[in-house]
Amino acid sequence: MTWDDLHTIVYMSACEVPPAQDELIDLLQRARSNNRRLDITGLLLYRNQRFIQILEGPRQSVETIYAVIRMDPMHDSVTTLVNLPAERRMFLEWSMAFAEISDEMADTVPGFSFFMKKTYPQSVGSEPTNVLAMLENFRGMLN
């Protein structure tokens, strides 16, 4: 795959009802299995009924998975923050890294609390470098 084929989508979503721990585990297991099959890597963050996820890989695969996520009843109010070609993968070593964010982590990572508020500005997608920089900070914490 050339870098021209590599694509990144970052989205946020909410869930009406907080998922049980076993639902989060099931979601993560399904994501990892599907992502390995489709050559997708990424990160899923969860806090207070909010998700933010980065998907990276071949454009067609990323768009296929994202369409499935948009139809998943666990995800409500899905908002695309970044949708663009990528030069490299940020999460090459993970089919899907996952973190349930503590208050301490939320306060430590610059920009995180802004993205995980109950209401978030629709214009965030016009600033993809801010979103990607925030996720890059999390990558450093997960190593």
Secondary structure, DSSP 4 states (H G I P E B T S, - for coil): --GGGEEEEEEEEE-SSPPPHHHHHHHHHHHHHHHHHHT-EEEEEEETTEEEEEEEEEHHHHHHHHHHHHH-TT-EEEEEEEEEE-SS-S-TT-SSEEEEPPHHHHHHSTTHHHHTSSS--GGGGG-HHHHHHHHHHHHHHH-
